[in-house]
Amino acid sequence: MNELIGLARRMPDLEQLLLGVGAANTVARNLYLGLGFEIYGLERRALKIGDQYIDEELMVVWLNKVAG
């Protein structure tokens, strides 16, 4: 992930990277937060696996420009 973010930062017109993570997946969530991502939203019941719904946190890392 660090390599991907570094490559993205070298692209002058690329402003952000977005991802979604299952809200209950604390290991992945903490990894992304540690890489500089921040949570900007929550999509309730975004995924359905069998009979179970999973909320998805939406995350962004800003690359070359300041967030508006």
N, C-alpha and C positions, 0 to 999 in steps of 0.2 A: 504494500500500500504506500509506503514512503516513496518508493521508486516511481509509482504511478503519479502521486501528487507532485513530486519533483519534476517529472516530465510535463505534467499539465502546467506547472508554474512557468515553464520555458516557452509556452505558447502565448504570445502577447495579447491575442484577442480573446482568450478563454478567461472568463471571469470567475466561474464557480464550478464545483463538482457537487452533484446531488446523489443521495442514496436513501434507501429506506431500510429500516431494521425492525424486526419484531420487538415490540415494546418490552416483552418479558425476557428477551435475550440480553441479559445484563453484561455478559462477557463481551459480546460483539459491540454493544452500545458503548461500553467503557473504552474499548479499543478505538472506536471512531472518535469519541470525545478526546482521547489522548492524542490523536492525530490532528486535532484542530477543528474537527467538525462541530457544529452546534445544531441543536434541535430547533426547527422553525415551525413544526406542525405535528399533528397527530391525525391519522386516518383510522377511525374506529372501524373494526370489523373489515379490515382491508383484505385479509386472506382468509380462506376457509379450507381447512384440512380435515376431511371427514366431516364430522359434525361440530368441529371446534372452530370458532372464529378467533383471529389473531389481530390485535391492533398493531399498526405500523407507525413508528416514529419517523418523520421525515427530517433529514439532516443535510446541512450544507457546509462546505468549506470554501471560503472566499480566497481567490488566488492572487490576482494582480491589481485589483481595484477595490476600493473601500465600498462596503455594502451601502446601498442607498437608503 
